[in-house]
Amino acid sequence: PLAALSEVVLGHKGVMGHLIESMLGKQAVLYELSTIISDPGSQRQVVHPDTPYGGAGGVGESDPVLFTAFVALQDVTLDMGPTLFLPRTHTDAAHAQFRDQKVGKDLLLQTTPSVCGLL
C-alpha cells in the first residue's frame, strides 16, 4: 500500500511529484513520508512547529529549509479536527516569539492568520 500511495502522490502521475520537481528540481530529496490517522472524537493537537528553526540550507532567514505537504486521503470536515497552518512562521523571529511562553506565543497565535486544511 505504501508503494502505491507513493506512486500516486509523488510518481510521474502524481501532482505532488510535479510540484516538488518544478520548485526544487529533479535532485530534491524526500526526507520523510508519514501518515496521520485521527479517530472521531480524538483530542485536537496543540499548535506546534513541525521542525525547529534551523536557518541552514536557505539563502536567507525567510527561505524555508524544507517543505511540508498534507495529502488527505478522504474529505476533511471541521468536525474532524483539520490541520491548521500558520503561513510565514518559518523564520527565526517567529520561532523565537513562539518559544516565549510569557507573552510572545499567545501574541503570535492571536495575530497570525491561520489556514485550515480542508478538502
C-alpha positions in Angstrom: 0.0 0.0 0.0 2.8 2.5 0.8 4.4 2.0 -2.6 1.1 2.5 -4.3 0.4 5.7 -2.3 3.9 7.0 -3.0 3.4 6.5 -6.8 0.0 8.2 -6.8 1.3 11.2 -4.7 4.9 11.5 -5.8 5.2 9.4 -9.0 5.0 10.6 -12.6 1.2 10.8 -12.5 1.1 12.4 -9.0 0.5 16.1 -8.6 3.0 16.5 -5.7 5.8 14.9 -7.7 5.4 17.5 -10.4 5.1 20.4 -7.9 8.2 19.3 -6.0 10.2 18.9 -9.2 9.2 22.3 -10.5 10.1 24.0 -7.2 13.2 22.1 -6.2 14.5 20.3 -9.3 14.9 16.6 -10.0 17.6 16.2 -7.3 15.2 17.1 -4.5 15.3 14.6 -1.6 12.2 13.1 0.0 13.3 13.3 3.7 10.2 11.8 5.3 6.9 10.3 4.3 4.5 9.7 7.2 0.8 9.2 7.9 -1.6 10.5 10.5 -4.8 8.9 11.5 -7.3 10.8 13.5 -10.2 8.9 15.1 -13.5 10.6 15.6 -13.6 12.3 19.0 -9.8 12.5 19.3 -8.3 15.4 21.1 -7.0 18.0 18.8 -3.3 18.7 18.6 -2.0 21.9 20.1 -0.3 24.3 17.7 3.3 23.4 17.3 6.2 23.7 14.8 6.8 20.5 12.8 10.5 21.3 12.9 12.7 23.6 14.9 14.1 26.7 13.2 17.4 25.8 11.7 18.3 28.6 9.4 20.7 26.4 7.4 20.0 25.5 3.9 18.2 28.6 2.7 19.7 31.7 1.1 18.2 34.0 3.8 16.3 33.9 7.0 12.9 33.8 5.2 13.8 30.8 3.0 12.3 27.5 4.1 14.7 24.7 4.6 12.1 22.1 3.9 8.5 21.9 2.7 5.7 20.0 4.4 2.6 18.8 2.4 -0.5 17.2 3.8 -2.4 15.0 1.4 -5.8 14.0 2.7 -7.0 10.6 1.6 -10.6 11.4 2.4 -12.6 14.6 2.6 -11.8 16.5 5.8 -14.5 18.5 7.6 -14.3 20.9 10.5 -15.7 18.4 13.0 -12.8 16.0 12.2 -10.3 18.5 13.6 -8.4 19.6 10.4 -4.8 20.7 10.4 -4.2 24.4 10.9 -1.3 26.1 9.2 0.4 29.3 10.2 1.9 30.6 6.9 5.2 32.6 7.0 6.1 31.4 10.5 9.2 29.6 9.3 11.5 32.4 10.4 13.9 32.7 13.4 11.8 35.7 14.7 8.5 33.7 14.6 10.1 30.7 16.3 11.7 32.9 19.0 8.3 34.5 19.6 6.6 31.1 19.7 9.1 29.9 22.4 8.4 33.0 24.5 5.8 31.4 26.9 5.1 34.6 28.8 3.7 36.8 26.1 5.1 36.0 22.7 3.4 32.7 22.0 -0.1 34.0 22.8 0.5 37.2 20.8 1.8 35.2 17.8 -1.2 32.9 17.8 -3.6 35.8 18.2 -2.2 37.9 15.4 -1.0 35.4 12.8 -3.7 34.4 10.2 -4.1 30.7 10.0 -5.2 28.5 7.1 -7.4 25.5 7.7 -6.6 22.3 5.8 -10.0 21.3 4.4 -10.8 19.5 1.2 
